[in-house]
Amino acid sequence: MILRAVGVRLGQAVLTVLGASLVLWSLLPLAPGDPARRVLLARGVNNPERVEIEAVRRELGVDRPLPVQYGRWLGRAVRGDLSASYRSGEPVAAELGRRFPATARLAAAALLLSLLVAVPAGLAGAAYRGRWPDTATRLGALIGASTPAFLAGLVVLEVVVARLGWGVAISDGSLDQVGLPAACLALAVAPTWARLLRANLLDALGAGYPLVARARGAGEWRVLVRHALPNAALPFLTAVGVGAATLLGGAAVVETVFTWPGIGSYVVAAIGARDVPVVVGFAAVGTLVYVAASFAVDLAGLLLDPRRRVPP
């Protein structure tokens, strides 16, 4: 039964990746500008002739119908070839691979900070429901969830870096400089995770088994951590798993603000230059990471909760 459920979810993951790539390619005609002109401009040809433009269009393969372009791209993508950048001429997969470690460090640090904030805040909110610790954590979560990451980054640069002299404005991607950008990135998910954990803990505390534990003499914190937390963990872990993939794909703004040399800042520059292969490659990789994280979360749910092993 569990193998069948895993197979169903694996098939759904493959169909999701294919569907996302189809949607992405269907939107390409809406992108302004001619890729051939941009390639010629990158090569130093400021006023290209029509013959030159047509030659580059044939070179890039953009003179063919969109379904043919998509089929060729998909055939290369399954082999790990995401085409070449219009600006640099380098393989997109190699460019993304060189910048991925910096983004992974930033996302991992942000994930750790998010958990260090969300778990204690959720536990405190559930343990002191209706009292000042609960009010304080809920207010902090509301303020954090309402603050855009780019605004938090700009405030941190102005106050913490420029005025207090802590940290650097131009990062090199090393671990000793990851704290400030990771904190700004964690602000995007930690408040939501804290509120979700609090709500799940309160639902678990309203069930019958905490009453039995209290009747046996267990203290409130023991009931909360030993009995309520394991039952509230599955929805929370689902949010964390999907949120971890979101951190990888959503670091672009923070990387740009802090000049972090990762994938996000590279893609933002590519968007400004209408470098389509880079944007498409990043979107494909981001979708794949998101789907893989969702599949891992589903698999964990199948192992932890037998009720989810029945295929839909």
C-alpha positions in Angstrom: 0.0 0.0 0.0 2.8 2.4 0.9 4.6 1.7 -2.3 1.5 2.4 -4.3 1.0 5.7 -2.5 4.6 6.7 -3.1 4.2 5.8 -6.8 1.1 8.0 -7.1 2.9 11.0 -5.5 6.0 10.5 -7.7 3.8 10.5 -10.8 2.1 13.7 -9.6 5.5 15.3 -9.0 6.7 14.5 -12.6 3.4 15.8 -14.0 3.8 19.0 -11.9 7.3 19.6 -13.3 6.2 19.1 -16.9 3.1 21.3 -16.4 5.2 24.1 -14.9 7.6 24.0 -17.8 4.7 24.2 -20.3 3.3 27.2 -18.5 6.7 28.8 -18.5 7.3 28.4 -22.2 3.7 29.5 -23.0 4.6 32.9 -21.4 7.8 33.4 -23.3 6.1 35.2 -26.3 4.9 37.8 -23.8 8.5 38.8 -22.9 9.5 42.1 -24.6 12.5 42.4 -26.8 14.2 40.3 -29.4 16.7 37.8 -28.0 18.8 38.1 -31.2 19.2 41.8 -30.8 20.3 41.4 -27.2 22.9 38.8 -28.2 24.2 41.2 -30.9 24.3 44.1 -28.4 26.2 41.9 -26.0 28.7 41.1 -28.8 29.2 44.9 -29.4 27.0 45.3 -32.5 25.0 48.4 -31.7 23.1 48.8 -34.9 22.6 45.2 -36.3 21.4 44.7 -39.8 18.3 42.5 -40.5 20.5 39.8 -42.0 22.6 39.7 -38.9 19.5 39.4 -36.7 18.1 36.6 -38.8 21.4 34.7 -38.6 21.5 35.0 -34.8 17.9 33.9 -34.6 18.7 30.8 -36.5 21.8 30.3 -34.4 19.7 30.5 -31.2 16.8 28.4 -32.7 14.2 31.1 -31.8 13.1 31.2 -35.5 11.3 27.9 -35.1 7.8 27.4 -33.7 7.4 27.6 -29.9 6.4 23.9 -29.6 9.6 22.9 -31.4 11.7 25.1 -29.2 10.1 23.6 -26.1 10.7 20.1 -27.3 14.4 20.8 -28.0 14.8 22.5 -24.6 13.1 19.7 -22.8 15.2 17.1 -24.5 18.4 19.0 -23.4 17.0 19.8 -19.9 16.5 16.1 -19.0 20.2 15.7 -19.7 21.2 18.7 -17.5 21.7 21.1 -20.4 19.9 24.4 -19.8 21.2 26.2 -22.9 23.7 29.1 -22.8 23.3 32.6 -21.4 22.7 35.3 -24.0 25.0 37.7 -22.2 28.0 35.6 -21.4 27.6 32.6 -23.7 28.4 30.3 -20.8 26.2 27.2 -20.0 23.3 28.2 -17.7 23.7 25.0 -15.7 27.4 25.8 -15.0 26.6 29.4 -14.0 23.8 28.3 -11.6 26.0 25.6 -10.2 28.8 28.0 -9.4 26.4 30.3 -7.5 24.3 27.6 -5.8 26.6 27.0 -2.8 26.3 30.7 -1.7 22.5 30.5 -2.0 22.4 27.2 -0.2 24.5 28.6 2.7 22.1 31.6 3.0 19.0 29.4 2.8 20.3 27.0 5.4 21.2 29.7 7.8 17.8 31.3 7.3 16.1 28.0 7.9 18.0 27.5 11.1 17.2 31.0 12.4 13.5 30.5 11.4 13.3 27.3 13.5 15.1 28.9 16.4 12.5 31.6 16.4 9.3 29.8 15.4 9.5 26.8 17.7 10.0 28.7 21.0 7.5 31.3 19.9 4.9 28.7 19.0 5.4 26.8 22.3 5.2 30.0 24.4 2.0 31.1 22.6 0.4 27.7 23.3 1.6 27.4 26.9 0.5 31.0 27.8 -2.6 31.3 25.7 -4.3 34.6 26.4 -1.5 36.0 28.5 1.2 38.5 27.7 3.8 36.0 26.2 1.1 34.8 23.8 0.1 38.4 23.0 3.8 39.4 22.5 4.6 36.5 20.2 1.4 37.0 18.1 2.1 40.7 17.8 5.7 40.0 16.8 4.6 37.4 14.3 2.1 39.8 12.8 4.7 42.6 12.4 7.3 40.1 11.0 4.8 38.7 8.4 3.8 42.2 7.3 7.4 43.4 6.7 8.7 42.8 3.2 12.2 41.2 3.0 13.6 44.0 0.9 12.4 46.6 3.4 13.9 44.7 6.3 17.2 44.5 4.3 17.3 48.2 3.6 16.6 49.0 7.3 19.4 46.6 8.4 21.8 48.1 6.0 21.0 51.6 7.1 20.9 51.1 10.8 23.0 48.0 11.6 25.7 48.2 8.9 26.0 52.0 8.1 25.3 53.5 11.6 26.4 50.8 14.0 29.2 49.4 11.8 28.2 45.7 12.3 28.5 43.6 9.2 29.3 44.6 5.6 27.3 46.1 2.8 29.1 44.1 0.1 29.1 40.3 0.9 31.4 37.7 -0.5 29.2 34.7 0.4 31.2 33.4 3.3 29.7 32.0 6.5 30.9 34.8 8.7 28.8 37.3 6.7 25.6 35.2 6.4 23.9 36.4 9.7 22.3 39.7 8.6 20.9 38.5 5.2 19.8 35.2 6.7 17.9 37.1 9.4 16.1 39.2 6.8 15.2 36.1 4.8 14.0 34.3 7.9 11.6 37.1 8.6 9.6 35.9 5.6 8.7 32.5 7.0 9.4 32.4 10.8 6.3 34.3 11.8 4.0 32.1 9.7 5.6 29.0 11.1 5.2 30.2 14.7 1.5 31.0 14.3 1.0 27.6 12.6 2.7 25.7 15.4 0.7 27.6 18.0 -2.6 26.8 16.3 -1.6 23.1 15.9 -0.5 22.8 19.5 -3.8 24.3 20.7 -5.8 21.8 18.6 -3.7 19.0 20.1 -4.2 20.3 23.7 -8.0 20.3 23.1 -8.0 16.5 22.4 -8.6 13.9 25.0 -5.1 12.5 25.6 -3.7 15.6 27.3 -6.5 15.3 29.9 -5.3 11.7 30.6 -1.7 12.9 31.0 -2.8 15.7 33.4 -4.8 13.2 35.4 -1.7 11.1 35.8 0.1 14.1 37.3 2.0 15.4 34.3 2.9 19.1 34.3 1.7 21.6 31.7 5.0 21.8 29.9 5.4 18.1 29.9 2.0 17.7 28.4 2.8 20.3 25.8 6.2 19.0 24.8 5.8 15.2 25.3 2.2 14.8 24.2 0.9 17.7 22.2 4.1 18.6 20.2 4.5 15.2 18.4 0.9 15.3 17.3 1.2 18.9 16.1 4.6 18.3 14.3 3.3 16.8 11.0 1.6 20.0 9.7 4.4 22.1 11.0 7.1 19.9 9.3 5.1 20.1 6.1 5.2 23.9 6.2 8.9 23.8 7.0 9.7 21.4 4.2 7.9 23.5 1.6 9.2 26.7 3.1 12.8 25.4 2.8 12.4 25.2 -0.9 10.8 28.6 -0.9 13.8 30.0 0.9 16.1 28.7 -1.9 14.0 30.3 -4.6 12.9 33.4 -2.8 16.4 34.7 -1.8 16.7 36.9 -4.9 15.6 40.1 -3.2 17.7 39.7 -0.1 20.8 38.6 -2.2 20.3 41.8 -4.3 20.1 44.1 -1.3 23.2 42.6 0.4 25.0 41.9 -2.9 25.2 38.2 -1.9 26.9 36.3 -4.8 24.2 33.7 -5.2 21.7 32.5 -7.7 19.1 35.1 -6.8 21.2 38.2 -7.6 22.4 36.6 -10.8 18.8 35.9 -12.0 17.7 39.4 -11.1 20.4 40.8 -13.3 19.4 38.4 -16.1 15.8 39.5 -15.8 16.9 43.1 -16.3 18.9 42.1 -19.4 16.1 39.8 -20.8 18.5 36.9 -20.7 15.8 34.3 -21.3 17.8 31.1 -21.0 19.0 32.1 -17.5 15.5 33.0 -16.4 14.0 29.8 -17.8 16.7 27.7 -16.3 16.3 29.2 -12.9 12.5 28.7 -13.0 13.0 25.1 -14.0 15.5 24.4 -11.3 13.4 26.3 -8.7 10.3 24.3 -9.7 12.2 21.0 -9.5 13.5 21.9 -6.0 10.1 22.9 -4.8 8.5 19.7 -6.2 11.3 17.6 -4.7 10.8 19.2 -1.3 7.0 18.6 -1.5 7.6 15.0 -2.4 9.9 14.5 0.5 7.3 16.1 2.9 4.6 13.8 1.4 6.9 10.8 1.9 7.6 11.8 5.6 3.8 12.2 6.1 3.2 8.7 4.7 5.8 7.3 7.2 4.4 9.2 10.2 0.7 9.0 9.5 -0.8 5.7 8.2 -4.0 7.4 7.3 -2.3 9.2 4.4 -1.1 6.0 2.8 -4.4 5.5 0.9 -4.0 7.0 -2.6 -6.4 9.8 -3.5 
